[in-house]
Structure formats: structure tokens, C-alpha cells
């Protein structure tokens, strides 16, 4: 039941990717490949080896440049200037400074379903007494929504990956390109497409998962392993 999602948005929309003119700018805003985990990164925790080629696919686009300098570059090129204004919006340069590295913080995950009230889970997850981060009802339709902030510099090609195992066997893999985001005080939100949990007696039980947020250079902003449960009914709200 493996699947791969790709979402496209117009330039300037939340999570949108740059237009054709932006490819010339991206060469000036890349970051060196690295991986900085904000949460647990235990391969054994999820019950199996995961083929992780994020760093292999890292795109080397050129030297790193502070955001203030990026804005000043090519200021005489009308098309590039307009694209930068569209991407950056009303950013306060006093908040940016001369920092080179973007800082992306994944704040929370919200589980959306018509069958119960929204469940907002701060990240990193806090497991319950049984060790589960959350529980889903079998055969139910739901959406996931992430909230995250971007500061210091532009993050290019931010993508979300999620892999799920049951009894040590991989049962689901999702990859979604979120897009390129500029720094701003207010958090971004990104809602994934609707999914349906597997139904029936044999679908119920404990699952392990690993969620990652990585950019074009292979820089990892969140690498989190956890357990969740699929059960007959939704848990009673606390």
C-alpha cells in the first residue's frame, strides 16, 4: 500500500515552488548538505531498516548566502526582483540579520476528521501510558495538518516523508514536496490529502512510524520515530 504524493502550487501561494525565473535565484540560496535532528533518530525503534537516501539526493546549488545579500543581488533584474518580492512578502530584515542557515521548526500535527473534534499534537509527541503518540479508528477518513515556522533564511524544497511499519513489515510510505518558504513570524500550515485507515480486525493494533522533514540539500529539520495505534473506535477526548 505504498504511495507517493506530489503537490504543486502556483508561485506565491503558501508552500508554492518558484517560477522559472526563480531557478536562477536558487543557485544563490542553497545550503550545505547536513542533517540536524530535532527529535529521536533510532532506527531500531521503528522495527526495521529504512532505506534513507536523503543525503544522496541532496542538490548542490552553490555557496550559501545571507538573506540580506540575496535581496540586494540582481536588484536591477526586474523579473528576479518581482519574484523575490513575491516569495519574501513583507519580511522584516531586522529580524533576519546576517544568518546563513534557515531554521525550520515543526510545531504540531493536527488530525482532522468529521467523526470527532480536531486533535492537536505538539511535536515532539508525548506518548500515553501504553507508549502510543495517538490512536486512529479503523476504516476512518482523516487528514493530517502540520504547522511550522521558518526563520533566518529561505528554506528550499522542503519535503515531508513518513514511513509506517506493522510487526516489522513496511506497510506505507508517503513522500510530499511542500515547497520553498521564506522567513516570517507567523507559522505556515500544510494540510495533506485525505487518507483512510485500513479497516477490520487484522488492521487493528500497534504501528511504528518515522517522520522526517528535509530540504533540497538533505538538511534534516525533524527526524522523529514513534508508535501509534489503530483501534475499533476513536479514543474518548480527554
C-alpha positions in Angstrom: 0.0 0.0 0.0 2.9 2.2 -0.7 2.2 5.6 -2.3 4.0 8.7 -3.3 2.3 12.1 -3.2 3.4 15.3 -5.0 1.5 18.6 -4.5 2.0 21.5 -6.8 1.1 25.1 -6.1 1.4 28.3 -8.0 4.3 30.7 -7.2 3.5 32.9 -4.3 0.9 30.6 -2.8 1.6 29.1 0.6 4.1 26.2 0.1 4.4 27.1 -3.6 7.5 26.5 -5.6 9.3 29.3 -7.5 8.6 30.1 -11.1 11.0 29.6 -14.0 12.8 32.8 -13.1 13.4 31.5 -9.6 15.8 28.8 -10.8 18.4 31.4 -11.3 17.9 32.7 -7.8 18.0 29.3 -6.1 21.7 28.9 -7.0 22.3 31.7 -4.6 20.3 30.5 -1.7 21.4 26.9 -1.2 22.8 25.4 2.0 25.5 22.8 2.5 24.3 19.2 3.0 23.8 18.3 6.7 21.4 16.6 9.0 20.4 18.1 12.3 17.7 16.1 14.1 15.3 17.8 16.5 13.9 14.5 17.9 14.8 10.8 18.2 16.6 9.1 15.4 16.6 5.5 16.5 16.5 3.0 13.5 15.6 0.1 15.8 12.7 2.0 17.3 10.6 1.7 14.1 11.1 -2.0 13.8 13.2 -2.3 10.7 15.9 -0.8 8.4 14.7 2.2 6.3 16.4 3.0 3.0 17.3 6.6 3.6 18.8 8.3 0.6 18.0 12.0 1.5 21.7 12.9 1.6 22.4 11.1 -1.6 19.7 13.2 -3.3 20.9 16.4 -1.9 21.1 19.1 -4.5 24.3 21.1 -4.5 23.3 24.5 -5.8 26.2 26.7 -4.8 27.6 28.7 -1.9 25.4 29.8 1.0 24.4 33.5 1.1 22.7 35.5 3.8 19.1 36.6 3.0 20.0 40.3 3.1 22.7 39.8 0.5 20.3 37.7 -1.6 17.8 40.6 -1.7 20.5 43.0 -2.9 21.7 40.7 -5.6 20.3 41.2 -9.1 18.3 44.2 -7.9 18.5 45.6 -11.5 16.8 42.5 -12.9 13.1 43.3 -12.9 11.8 39.7 -13.2 14.1 38.4 -10.4 13.2 41.4 -8.2 9.5 40.8 -8.6 9.9 37.1 -7.8 11.9 37.9 -4.7 9.2 40.3 -3.5 6.5 37.7 -4.2 8.4 35.0 -2.3 9.6 37.1 0.7 6.5 39.3 1.1 6.7 41.9 3.8 9.7 40.3 5.7 11.3 42.4 8.4 15.0 42.4 7.6 15.8 43.5 11.2 14.6 40.0 12.3 16.7 38.2 9.7 20.2 39.6 10.3 23.2 38.0 8.6 22.4 34.4 9.5 23.1 31.9 6.7 21.3 28.8 7.8 17.4 28.6 7.7 15.7 27.4 10.8 12.6 25.3 10.4 10.7 24.2 13.5 7.8 21.8 13.1 5.4 22.8 15.9 2.5 20.5 15.9 0.4 17.9 14.0 -3.3 18.1 13.8 -5.5 15.1 13.0 -8.7 16.3 11.1 -11.8 14.1 10.8 -15.5 14.6 10.6 -16.0 11.9 13.2 -14.5 13.8 16.1 -13.1 17.1 17.1 -9.6 18.1 15.8 -6.7 16.6 17.7 -3.7 18.9 18.0 -0.5 17.1 19.0 2.6 19.2 19.9 5.9 18.0 18.5 7.8 16.1 19.7 4.9 13.7 20.6 4.3 12.8 24.2 3.3 9.1 24.3 0.4 7.9 26.6 0.7 5.2 29.3 0.8 2.5 26.6 3.5 4.3 24.6 1.3 5.5 21.8 1.6 9.0 20.4 -2.1 8.9 19.2 -4.8 6.5 18.1 -6.9 6.2 14.9 -10.1 4.5 14.3 -10.0 1.7 11.7 -11.7 2.4 8.4 -11.9 6.1 9.1 -11.2 9.0 6.8 -8.9 11.7 8.1 -6.3 14.4 7.1 -3.1 15.4 8.7 -2.1 19.1 9.0 1.3 20.4 10.1 2.2 23.8 11.5 5.8 25.0 11.2 7.9 28.2 11.3 10.7 29.4 9.1 13.3 31.9 10.2 16.7 33.3 9.4 16.8 32.4 5.7 14.8 30.8 2.8 14.3 27.0 3.0 14.3 25.5 -0.5 12.5 22.3 -1.4 11.2 21.3 2.0 9.7 17.8 1.8 7.8 15.6 4.2 8.3 11.8 4.4 6.5 9.3 6.6 7.1 5.5 6.7 4.9 3.1 8.7 5.6 -0.5 9.9 3.4 -3.2 11.4 5.2 -6.2 13.1 8.4 -5.2 11.4 7.0 -5.0 7.9 6.8 -1.7 5.9 3.1 -1.1 5.1 3.0 2.5 4.0 5.4 5.2 2.6 4.4 8.8 1.9 6.6 11.5 0.3 5.2 15.0 -0.2 7.1 18.1 -1.6 5.9 21.0 0.5 7.8 23.7 -1.4 10.1 26.7 -0.8 9.3 29.1 2.1 10.7 32.4 3.2 11.1 33.6 6.8 8.1 35.0 8.6 6.8 35.5 12.1 3.5 33.7 11.6 3.7 29.9 11.3 2.9 28.1 8.0 0.3 25.3 7.8 0.2 22.5 5.3 -2.7 20.1 5.0 -2.1 16.7 3.4 -4.6 14.8 1.2 -7.3 12.8 2.8 -6.5 9.2 3.8 -8.4 6.2 5.0 -7.1 3.9 7.8 -7.2 0.2 7.0 -10.3 -1.5 8.4 -11.1 -4.8 10.0 -9.9 -6.9 12.9 -6.4 -7.6 11.4 -5.7 -3.9 10.7 -6.0 -3.0 14.4 -3.1 -2.9 16.7 0.3 -1.2 17.2 2.2 0.5 14.4 5.6 2.2 14.4 6.4 5.2 12.2 9.2 7.6 11.3 8.5 11.1 10.1 11.1 13.4 8.6 11.3 17.0 7.2 14.3 17.5 4.9 15.2 20.3 2.4 16.8 20.2 -1.1 20.3 19.9 0.4 19.5 17.0 2.6 19.4 19.1 5.8 17.1 17.4 8.2 14.9 19.6 10.5 12.9 16.8 12.1 13.6 13.1 12.4 11.0 11.5 14.7 10.2 7.9 15.4 7.1 6.9 17.4 4.3 4.4 17.9 0.6 4.8 17.2 -2.5 2.6 17.4 -5.4 1.7 15.1 -8.4 0.6 17.2 -12.1 -0.1 16.8 -13.3 3.3 18.0 -11.8 6.7 18.4 -10.4 7.3 21.9 -12.6 9.3 24.2 -11.5 13.0 24.2 -9.6 13.9 27.4 
